[in-house]
Amino acid sequence: MCGRYGSWSAGPVLAEAFGASPAPECDALPPSWNLAPGSDVRVVVERAAAGAPGRTRRELRAARWGLLPSWAKDPRRGARAFNARSETAASRPTFREAMRSFRIVLPADCYYEWLADGARKRPFAVSAADGGPLALAGLASWWRVPAAGPGSAGRSDGVSGSGRAARGRATTSGRSGDVGVLAVGVRPGAALHRHDGALWLLTCTVLTRQAGEDLAWLHHREPVVLDRREVAAWLDPDMRDGAAAARLLGDPHPELVWHEVGPEVGSTRSEGPRLADPLAPGGPVTS
């Protein structure tokens, strides 16, 4: 599984690495060495370009980690959907529409995994051997924030997966839409977007698969890390076959390296570059 990662590369670095234009809301997202489910994170999306048939636009957007399908009634559902098994996502009700029509990439400078070592767990940071950002395969979904009460959540008719939500950042200034956000327990943040008077939350999940031989010692599951050459095919909005998309995820991941880190990363309140530093020079277990 993948329940914690770091993404601290600057926006221009990610824009160049993924050929994406940063959306304004990304300016509100600080670098983080300890992103957990429920965090607002940066994602790469590719959608049809408005008014330009046959052309697409690739952007860096803000999304909340924990996928909410458009039909979800309770926003707390997203807390359980921060990972999706790549082997079954195309057939699972929560993920199948996103697998078909809203595939994304989550840029990560490293992800963390815990090694079960007897009664204790030891955290490791896994990163790209070339030092660049990892491309974690993921899925996204728009969820309409009900104006009042969790029972009024609606489908995202024509908006879910279309990338047409407004990019402005929501606030708690007392406007009726913002009061609705608080009423259903959805906190304000960069992942909230206003469109046609309604508030929409862009949500996401990280796809996982059986760990490869090089990392099976650490955990039996691993996030799907795409090679840069695979990113374009994965993001292609014209591919609307979820099963075909799943077949793109079977290739071995790019070369990875890892090292043990300190236990501080286990607390979601911890933050800062030290979290990704090796536990000690030449630490106990390194790649």
SERO-4910 file (N, C-alpha, C, O; in steps of 0.05 Angstrom, whole numbers):
BEGIN
 pado doro    nc1    nc2    nc3   cac1   cac2   cac3    cc1    cc2    cc3    oc1    oc2    oc3
  Met    A     17    -24      0      0      0      0     18     25      0     42     23      4
  Cys    A      6     48     -4     20     73     -4      3     93     12    -16    103      2
  Gly    A     11     98     37     -4    116     54     11    140     63      1    155     80
  Arg    A     35    145     52     50    168     59     71    173     37     84    155     28
  Tyr    A     73    199     29     95    205     10    103    234     13     90    250     26
  Gly    A    125    241      0    135    268      0    134    280    -28    140    266    -47
  Ser    A    127    306    -30    127    320    -55    136    348    -50    120    366    -43
  Trp    A    162    353    -54    173    379    -47    186    393    -71    194    416    -68
  Ser    A    187    381    -94    197    394   -118    181    419   -124    156    418   -122
  Ala    A    194    440   -133    180    465   -139    162    461   -164    167    444   -181
  Gly    A    141    477   -165    122    476   -188    136    476   -215    129    460   -232
  Pro    A    154    495   -220    168    495   -246    183    470   -253    184    461   -276
  Val    A    194    457   -232    208    431   -236    188    410   -246    194    395   -264
  Leu    A    165    409   -232    145    389   -240    133    395   -267    127    377   -283
  Ala    A    129    421   -272    118    429   -298    136    420   -321    126    410   -341
  Glu    A    162    423   -317    180    414   -338    182    384   -340    182    372   -362
  Ala    A    182    371   -317    185    341   -316    161    328   -330    164    307   -343
  Phe    A    137    339   -326    113    326   -337    100    341   -360     79    333   -369
  Gly    A    112    362   -369    101    377   -391     74    389   -385     56    388   -402
  Ala    A     70    399   -361     44    408   -351     45    437   -344     66    447   -334
  Ser    A     22    451   -347     20    479   -339      8    480   -311    -14    469   -307
  Pro    A     21    493   -292     10    494   -265    -15    511   -263    -15    534   -273
  Ala    A    -36    501   -251    -60    517   -246    -55    535   -222    -39    528   -205
  Pro    A    -69    557   -221    -65    577   -199    -67    565   -171    -53    574   -153
  Glu    A    -85    546   -167    -90    536   -140    -65    522   -129    -63    519   -104
  Cys    A    -47    513   -147    -23    499   -137     -5    517   -121     12    508   -106
  Asp    A     -8    544   -125      9    562   -110      3    561    -80     20    568    -64
  Ala    A    -21    551    -73    -28    549    -45    -17    524    -31    -20    521     -7
  Leu    A     -5    506    -47      5    481    -35     35    484    -29     51    486    -48
  Pro    A     43    483     -4     71    485      3     85    458     -2     71    438     -4
  Pro    A    111    458     -5    125    432     -7    120    416     19    118    427     40
  Ser    A    119    389     15    114    372     38    132    347     37    135    336     16
  Trp    A    142    340     60    158    315     63    141    293     76    152    272     83
  Asn    A    115    298     80     99    279     96     70    283     89     54    291    106
  Leu    A     62    276     65     34    277     56     20    252     65     30    230     61
  Ala    A     -4    255     76    -20    233     86    -48    235     73    -55    256     63
  Pro    A    -63    213     73    -90    214     62   -106    237     75   -103    242    100
  Gly    A   -121    251     59   -135    275     68   -121    300     62   -133    322     63
  Ser    A    -95    299     54    -79    322     46    -88    331     18    -96    316      2
  Asp    A    -84    357     13    -87    368    -14    -60    364    -27    -39    373    -17
  Val    A    -60    352    -51    -35    344    -64    -36    354    -93    -57    360   -104
  Arg    A    -13    354   -106    -11    362   -134    -14    337   -152     -3    316   -146
  Val    A    -30    340   -173    -34    318   -191    -32    328   -220    -37    352   -225
  Val    A    -24    311   -238    -22    317   -266    -46    306   -280    -52    281   -279
  Val    A    -61    323   -294    -85    314   -309    -83    322   -338    -69    342   -344
  Glu    A    -95    308   -355    -96    315   -384   -125    312   -393   -137    291   -392
  Arg    A   -136    335   -403   -164    335   -411   -166    347   -439   -146    359   -449
  Ala    A   -188    344   -452   -193    356   -478   -192    386   -476   -203    398   -457
  Ala    A   -178    399   -494   -176    428   -494   -201    441   -503   -212    434   -524
  Ala    A   -212    460   -487   -237    473   -494   -234    488   -521   -215    503   -524
  Gly    A   -253    484   -539   -253    499   -564   -232    491   -584   -228    504   -604
  Ala    A   -219    468   -578   -198    459   -597   -201    429   -601   -187    413   -588
  Pro    A   -220    420   -618   -224    392   -623   -199    377   -630   -183    386   -646
  Gly    A   -196    354   -617   -173    337   -623   -148    345   -607   -127    331   -610
  Arg    A   -149    366   -592   -125    375   -576   -130    371   -547   -153    371   -537
  Thr    A   -109    367   -532   -111    363   -503    -94    384   -488    -77    397   -500
  Arg    A   -100    387   -462    -85    405   -445    -77    390   -420    -93    378   -407
  Arg    A    -51    391   -414    -40    377   -391    -35    398   -369    -21    418   -374
  Glu    A    -46    394   -345    -43    413   -324    -34    400   -298    -38    376   -293
  Leu    A    -23    416   -281    -17    409   -253    -39    421   -236    -41    445   -235
  Arg    A    -55    404   -223    -78    413   -208    -75    405   -178    -57    390   -171
  Ala    A    -93    415   -162    -94    407   -133   -117    389   -129   -139    394   -138
  Ala    A   -112    367   -115   -133    347   -109   -130    338    -80   -109    339    -69
  Arg    A   -152    328    -69   -152    317    -42   -147    287    -43   -161    273    -58
  Trp    A   -128    278    -27   -121    249    -28   -141    233    -13   -144    235     11
  Gly    A   -155    216    -28   -177    200    -18   -200    203    -37   -215    222    -35
  Leu    A   -205    183    -54   -224    187    -76   -253    185    -67   -260    166    -53
  Leu    A   -269    204    -76   -298    204    -72   -311    201    -99   -309    219   -115
  Pro    A   -324    178   -105   -338    176   -130   -361    196   -130   -371    205   -109
  Ser    A   -370    204   -154   -390    226   -156   -416    219   -141   -430    237   -133
  Trp    A   -422    193   -138   -447    186   -125   -445    183    -95   -465    177    -82
  Ala    A   -422    187    -83   -418    184    -54   -436    203    -39   -438    227    -47
  Lys    A   -447    195    -17   -464    211      0   -449    223     23   -456    244     34
  Asp    A   -428    210     32   -413    218     56   -384    223     49   -370    205     39
  Pro    A   -374    248     53   -347    254     46   -326    238     62   -303    236     53
  Arg    A   -334    226     84   -316    210     99   -308    185     85   -288    171     92
  Arg    A   -323    178     64   -317    154     48   -289    156     36   -275    136     32
  Gly    A   -280    181     29   -254    184     17   -231    175     34   -210    167     23
  Ala    A   -234    176     60   -213    168     78   -205    138     74   -183    130     80
  Arg    A   -224    122     64   -218     94     60   -209     87     32   -201     65     26
  Ala    A   -208    107     14   -202    102    -14   -177    117    -23   -177    129    -44
  Phe    A   -156    117     -6   -132    131    -13   -114    113    -31    -96    123    -44
  Asn    A   -120     87    -32   -107     68    -50   -128     53    -65   -150     49    -55
  Ala    A   -120     44    -89   -137     27   -105   -120      5   -117    -98     10   -127
  Arg    A   -129    -20   -115   -114    -42   -126   -116    -41   -157   -138    -42   -168
  Ser    A    -93    -40   -170    -94    -38   -200   -106    -62   -213   -117    -61   -235
  Glu    A   -104    -85   -199   -115   -110   -211   -145   -110   -212   -157   -124   -229
  Thr    A   -159    -94   -195   -188    -95   -194   -202    -68   -198   -226    -67   -198
  Ala    A   -186    -47   -201   -198    -20   -202   -218    -17   -225   -238     -3   -222
  Ala    A   -213    -30   -247   -231    -27   -270   -258    -39   -266   -277    -33   -281
  Ser    A   -261    -56   -246   -287    -69   -240   -300    -60   -214   -323    -67   -209
  Arg    A   -285    -46   -197   -296    -38   -171   -313    -13   -175   -305      6   -188
  Pro    A   -338    -13   -163   -355     11   -167   -343     37   -159   -348     57   -173
  Thr    A   -326     38   -138   -315     63   -130   -295     74   -150   -292     98   -152
  Phe    A   -282     57   -165   -260     66   -182   -264     62   -212   -249     74   -228
  Arg    A   -284     47   -220   -285     39   -249   -289     62   -268   -278     63   -290
  Glu    A   -306     82   -260   -310    105   -277   -284    121   -280   -278    130   -302
  Ala    A   -270    125   -258   -245    140   -260   -224    124   -276   -209    136   -291
  Met    A   -224     98   -274   -205     82   -289   -211     85   -319   -192     84   -335
  Arg    A   -236     89   -325   -243     92   -353   -238    120   -364   -230    123   -387
  Ser    A   -242    140   -347   -243    167   -359   -227    189   -343   -227    212   -353
  Phe    A   -215    182   -320   -201    204   -306   -176    193   -292   -175    191   -267
  Arg    A   -157    185   -308   -131    175   -298   -112    198   -295   -112    217   -311
  Ile    A    -96    197   -274    -78    219   -267    -50    209   -259    -46    185   -257
  Val    A    -32    227   -254     -6    221   -243     -2    238   -218     -8    262   -219
  Leu    A      8    227   -197     15    242   -173     45    244   -171     59    224   -167
  Pro    A     57    268   -175     86    271   -173     95    267   -144     83    278   -125
  Ala    A    115    251   -140    126    246   -113    156    245   -113    168    233   -131
  Asp    A    169    259    -94    198    258    -92    207    232    -78    229    223    -82
  Cys    A    189    221    -62    194    195    -49    167    185    -38    149    201    -35
  Tyr    A    166    160    -33    143    149    -17    155    133      6    178    124      4
  Tyr    A    139    131     27    149    117     51    135     90     54    111     88     48
  Glu    A    149     71     63    138     45     69    151     34     94    174     40    100
  Trp    A    135     20    110    145     10    136    151    -20    134    134    -36    125
  Leu    A    174    -27    143    183    -55    145    175    -67    172    183    -56    193
  Ala    A    159    -88    172    152   -101    197    177   -117    207    186   -136    194
  Asp    A    188   -108    229    212   -121    240    206   -129    269    212   -115    288
  Gly    A    194   -153    271    186   -162    298    163   -145    308    143   -141    295
  Ala    A    167   -134    332    146   -119    345    146    -90    336    127    -75    342
  Arg    A    166    -81    320    167    -53    312    167    -51    281    172    -71    267
  Lys    A    161    -27    272    161    -22    243    182      0    237    183     20    251
  Arg    A    197     -5    216    219     14    209    212     27    182    207     13    163
  Pro    A    211     54    182    203     68    157    227     71    138    249     75    146
  Phe    A    220     67    112    240     71     91    229     91     70    205     92     65
  Ala    A    247    107     59    240    125     37    249    113     11    272    104      8
  Val    A    231    111     -8    237    100    -35    235    122    -55    215    137    -56
  Ser    A    255    125    -72    256    147    -91    268    137   -118    277    115   -120
  Ala    A    268    155   -138    278    148   -164    309    149   -164    321    166   -151
  Ala    A    321    130   -177    350    128   -178    362    153   -191    385    160   -185
  Asp    A    347    165   -210    358    188   -224    354    214   -209    362    236   -218
  Gly    A    341    213   -185    337    237   -169    313    254   -177    307    273   -164
  Gly    A    300    247   -198    276    262   -207    251    253   -193    252    234   -178
  Pro    A    229    267   -198    204    260   -185    193    234   -196    195    228   -220
  Leu    A    181    218   -179    167    194   -187    140    201   -199    128    221   -192
  Ala    A    130    184   -218    104    187   -229     86    165   -218     86    143   -229
  Leu    A     71    171   -197     53    151   -185     27    150   -201     14    171   -205
  Ala    A     20    127   -211     -6    125   -226    -29    128   -206    -29    116   -185
  Gly    A    -49    143   -214    -72    148   -197    -97    152   -213    -97    152   -237
  Leu    A   -119    156   -198   -145    162   -209   -157    186   -195   -149    192   -172
  Ala    A   -175    199   -208   -188    223   -197   -218    223   -201   -228    209   -219
  Ser    A   -232    239   -186   -261    242   -188   -269    269   -177   -259    278   -157
  Trp    A   -288    282   -191   -300    306   -180   -324    298   -162   -340    280   -170
  Trp    A   -326    311   -139   -349    307   -121   -362    333   -115   -349    352   -106
  Arg    A   -388    335   -120   -402    360   -115   -408    363    -85   -420    345    -73
  Val    A   -400    385    -74   -404    390    -46   -433    400    -42   -441    420    -54
  Pro    A   -449    385    -27   -477    393    -23   -480    420     -9   -463    427      8
  Ala    A   -500    435    -17   -504    462     -5   -512    460     24   -505    478     40
  Ala    A   -526    439     32   -534    436     60   -539    407     66   -558    395     55
  Gly    A   -523    396     84   -527    368     93   -516    348     75   -516    351     50
  Pro    A   -506    326     86   -493    305     70   -512    290     52   -503    277     33
  Gly    A   -538    292     57   -557    277     40   -562    289     13   -575    276     -3
  Ser    A   -552    313      8   -559    326    -17   -536    324    -37   -537    338    -58
  Ala    A   -516    308    -32   -494    305    -51   -505    294    -77   -521    276    -77
  Gly    A   -496    305   -100   -507    297   -125   -485    286   -144   -461    288   -138
  Arg    A   -494    275   -166   -475    266   -186   -463    290   -199   -473    312   -198
  Ser    A   -440    285   -212   -426    308   -224   -432    312   -253   -415    320   -269
  Asp    A   -458    308   -260   -467    308   -288   -452    327   -306   -454    351   -304
  Gly    A   -436    315   -324   -422    331   -343   -397    345   -333   -382    357   -349
  Val    A   -392    344   -308   -368    357   -297   -348    337   -287   -324    342   -291
  Ser    A   -357    315   -276   -338    295   -265   -320    286   -288   -329    276   -308
  Gly    A   -294    288   -283   -275    278   -303   -271    297   -327   -256    290   -345
  Ser    A   -285    320   -327   -283    337   -351   -262    358   -347   -254    371   -367
  Gly    A   -253    363   -322   -234    384   -318   -245    412   -321   -229    431   -324
  Arg    A   -271    415   -321   -283    442   -326   -289    458   -302   -299    480   -303
  Ala    A   -283    447   -278   -288    462   -254   -271    487   -252   -248    487   -262
  Ala    A   -281    508   -240   -266    532   -237   -241    528   -220   -241    510   -203
  Arg    A   -221    543   -225   -195    539   -211   -193    556   -186   -174    552   -171
  Gly    A   -212    574   -181   -209    591   -158   -209    575   -132   -222    554   -130
  Arg    A   -195    586   -112   -193    572    -86   -216    580    -68   -222    604    -65
  Ala    A   -230    561    -56   -253    567    -38   -243    578    -11   -221    572     -3
  Thr    A   -259    593      2   -253    604     28   -276    600     47   -297    590     39
  Thr    A   -273    607     72   -295    606     91   -304    634     98   -306    642    121
  Ser    A   -310    650     77   -316    678     81   -345    682     89   -354    705     93
  Gly    A   -361    661     91   -388    664    100   -408    662     77   -432    663     82
  Arg    A   -399    660     52   -417    656     30   -432    630     33   -421    611     45
  Ser    A   -456    628     22   -472    604     26   -458    578     18   -460    558     32
  Gly    A   -444    579     -5   -431    555    -14   -409    546      6   -406    522     11
  Asp    A   -395    565     17   -374    559     36   -385    548     62   -373    530     74
  Val    A   -408    558     71   -421    548     95   -428    518     91   -426    502    109
  Gly    A   -436    512     66   -443    484     60   -419    466     63   -421    443     72
  Val    A   -395    476     55   -371    460     58   -367    453     87   -361    430     93
  Leu    A   -370    472    105   -366    466    133   -387    448    144   -382    431    161
  Ala    A   -412    451    134   -434    436    144   -431    406    139   -439    390    156
  Val    A   -418    398    117   -415    369    112   -387    359    120   -381    336    113
  Gly    A   -371    375    133   -346    365    143   -324    365    122   -304    351    125
  Val    A   -327    380    100   -306    382     80   -291    408     85   -302    430     82
  Arg    A   -266    406     94   -251    430    101   -243    446     76   -240    434     54
  Pro    A   -241    472     78   -231    488     56   -203    480     47   -189    468     63
  Gly    A   -196    487     23   -169    480     14   -167    484    -16   -186    491    -30
  Ala    A   -142    480    -26   -137    485    -54   -151    465    -73   -154    471    -96
  Ala    A   -160    442    -62   -174    422    -79   -203    429    -84   -217    415    -99
  Leu    A   -214    450    -71   -241    459    -76   -242    478    -99   -225    496   -101
  His    A   -261    475   -117   -264    491   -141   -293    500   -144   -311    484   -140
  Arg    A   -296    525   -152   -323    535   -156   -330    535   -186   -314    544   -202
  His    A   -354    525   -193   -363    524   -220   -393    528   -221   -408    513   -209
  Asp    A   -402    548   -236   -430    554   -239   -444    556   -212   -467    546   -209
  Gly    A   -432    569   -193   -444    573   -167   -443    550   -148   -452    552   -125
  Ala    A   -432    527   -157   -430    504   -139   -400    499   -132   -382    508   -146
  Leu    A   -396    485   -110   -369    478   -102   -364    448   -108   -381    431   -103
  Trp    A   -341    443   -120   -333    416   -127   -306    410   -114   -288    427   -113
  Leu    A   -304    385   -105   -279    376    -93   -266    356   -112   -278    336   -119
  Leu    A   -241    362   -120   -226    343   -137   -212    324   -118   -196    332   -101
  Thr    A   -217    298   -121   -206    278   -103   -190    258   -119   -193    255   -144
  Cys    A   -172    243   -106   -154    225   -120   -147    201   -103   -151    200    -79
  Thr    A   -135    181   -116   -125    157   -103   -100    148   -117    -95    154   -140
  Val    A    -83    132   -103    -59    121   -114    -63     92   -120    -73     77   -103
  Leu    A    -56     83   -144    -59     55   -151    -35     39   -141    -12     48   -140
  Thr    A    -41     15   -132    -20     -3   -122    -20    -30   -137    -39    -36   -151
  Arg    A      1    -45   -133      3    -72   -146     21    -89   -128     33    -80   -109
  Gln    A     22   -115   -136     40   -133   -122     69   -123   -125     77   -115   -146
  Ala    A     83   -123   -103    110   -113   -103    129   -129   -121    126   -154   -122
  Gly    A    147   -116   -134    167   -130   -150    188   -143   -133    188   -139   -109
  Glu    A    204   -159   -145    224   -174   -130    243   -156   -114    252   -164    -93
  Asp    A    249   -133   -125    268   -116   -111    257   -103    -86    273    -96    -68
  Leu    A    231   -101    -83    219    -88    -60    200   -107    -44    188    -98    -24
  Ala    A    198   -132    -52    180   -150    -37    189   -154     -8    172   -161      8
  Trp    A    214   -150     -2    224   -153     25    212   -131     43    210   -135     68
  Leu    A    205   -109     31    195    -86     47    165    -88     52    156    -83     75
  His    A    150    -94     32    121    -97     34    111   -113     10    124   -113    -11
  His    A     89   -127     13     79   -143     -9     64   -127    -30     58   -137    -51
  Arg    A     58   -101    -24     46    -84    -44     64    -59    -48     80    -53    -31
  Glu    A     61    -47    -71     76    -22    -77     59     -4    -94     42    -14   -109
  Pro    A     64     22    -93     50     40   -112     59     35   -140     82     27   -145
  Val    A     41     39   -159     49     36   -188     65     61   -196     54     83   -196
  Val    A     90     57   -202    108     79   -211    111     76   -241    122     56   -250
  Leu    A    103     96   -255    105     96   -284    132    106   -294    143    124   -283
  Asp    A    141     93   -315    164    104   -330    154    129   -344    131    131   -353
  Arg    A    171    149   -348    163    174   -361    151    169   -389    134    184   -397
  Arg    A    161    149   -402    150    143   -429    122    131   -428    108    131   -448
  Glu    A    114    122   -404     87    110   -401     66    131   -393     42    126   -394
  Val    A     75    154   -385     57    175   -374     37    184   -395     13    185   -389
  Ala    A     46    189   -419     28    199   -440      5    179   -446    -18    187   -448
  Ala    A     12    154   -448     -9    134   -454    -29    132   -430    -53    129   -434
  Trp    A    -18    133   -406    -35    131   -382    -55    155   -380    -78    151   -372
  Leu    A    -45    179   -386    -62    202   -384    -81    207   -407    -99    223   -405
  Asp    A    -76    193   -429    -91    198   -454   -121    198   -450   -132    177   -444
  Pro    A   -135    221   -452   -164    221   -447   -180    207   -468   -204    201   -464
  Asp    A   -168    201   -491   -183    187   -512   -185    157   -507   -201    144   -520
  Met    A   -169    147   -489   -171    119   -482   -192    115   -461   -188    123   -438
  Arg    A   -215    103   -468   -237    101   -450   -243     73   -442   -266     66   -433
  Asp    A   -224     56   -444   -227     27   -436   -211     22   -411   -186     22   -411
  Gly    A   -225     18   -389   -212     14   -363   -194    -10   -362   -172    -10   -351
  Ala    A   -203    -32   -375   -188    -57   -375   -162    -53   -391   -141    -63   -383
  Ala    A   -164    -38   -413   -140    -33   -429   -121    -15   -414    -96    -18   -415
  Ala    A   -132      4   -399   -115     22   -383   -100      6   -362    -76     11   -356
  Ala    A   -114    -14   -350   -101    -30   -329    -77    -46   -340    -58    -51   -326
  Arg    A    -79    -53   -365    -57    -68   -377    -31    -52   -380     -9    -62   -383
  Leu    A    -34    -25   -379    -11     -8   -381      6     -9   -355     29      0   -355
  Leu    A     -5    -20   -334      8    -19   -308     24    -43   -301     34    -46   -279
  Gly    A     28    -61   -320     42    -86   -314     72    -85   -318     86   -103   -309
  Asp    A     82    -64   -330    111    -62   -335    127    -58   -309    116    -46   -290
  Pro    A    151    -67   -308    168    -62   -284    171    -32   -279    172    -17   -298
  His    A    174    -25   -254    178      4   -249    206     13   -256    224     -4   -259
  Pro    A    210     39   -259    237     50   -264    255     42   -241    246     33   -220
  Glu    A    281     47   -244    300     40   -223    295     57   -199    294     81   -200
  Leu    A    293     44   -176    288     57   -151    311     52   -131    325     32   -133
  Val    A    314     70   -112    333     67    -90    318     72    -64    296     84    -64
  Trp    A    329     64    -42    315     67    -16    335     68      7    358     59      5
  His    A    325     80     28    342     81     53    323     84     77    300     93     74
  Glu    A    332     75     99    317     77    124    316    106    134    336    120    132
  Val    A    293    114    144    291    141    155    282    139    184    276    118    195
  Gly    A    282    162    198    275    163    226    245    158    231    229    162    213
  Pro    A    238    151    255    210    145    262    192    169    262    167    166    263
  Glu    A    203    193    261    186    218    262    166    219    240    145    231    243
  Val    A    173    207    217    154    208    194    128    193    200    108    197    186
  Gly    A    128    177    221    103    162    228     81    180    239     58    172    239
  Ser    A     88    204    247     68    223    257     60    242    234     78    254    222
  Thr    A     34    245    229     25    263    208     31    292    215     29    309    197
  Arg    A     37    298    240     44    325    248     72    333    241     79    356    242
  Ser    A     89    313    235    117    318    230    120    329    201    106    321    183
  Glu    A    139    348    197    143    359    171    172    369    169    184    376    189
  Gly    A    182    371    145    208    382    140    227    363    126    223    339    127
  Pro    A    248    373    114    267    357     98    280    334    114    287    314    102
  Arg    A    283    338    140    297    317    156    282    290    155    295    269    159
  Leu    A    256    291    149    241    266    149    250    247    128    248    222    131
  Ala    A    261    257    106    269    240     84    299    234     85    310    220     68
  Asp    A    313    245    105    342    240    107    347    211    117    331    200    132
  Pro    A    369    200    108    377    173    118    378    173    149    386    193    161
  Leu    A    371    151    161    371    149    190    398    155    202    400    168    223
  Ala    A    419    146    188    447    152    197    464    148    173    457    134    154
  Pro    A    488    161    172    506    156    150    511    127    146    520    113    164
  Gly    A    506    117    122    509     89    116    491     72    132    499     50    141
  Gly    A    466     81    137    447     69    156    445     39    156    459     26    141
  Pro    A    429     28    174    428     -1    178    421    -16    153    433    -37    148
  Val    A    402     -6    137    395    -20    112    393      0     90    376     19     93
  Thr    A    408     -2     69    407     17     47    407      1     21    416    -22     20
  Ser    A    399     14      0    399      1    -26    427      3    -38    432     -7    -60
***
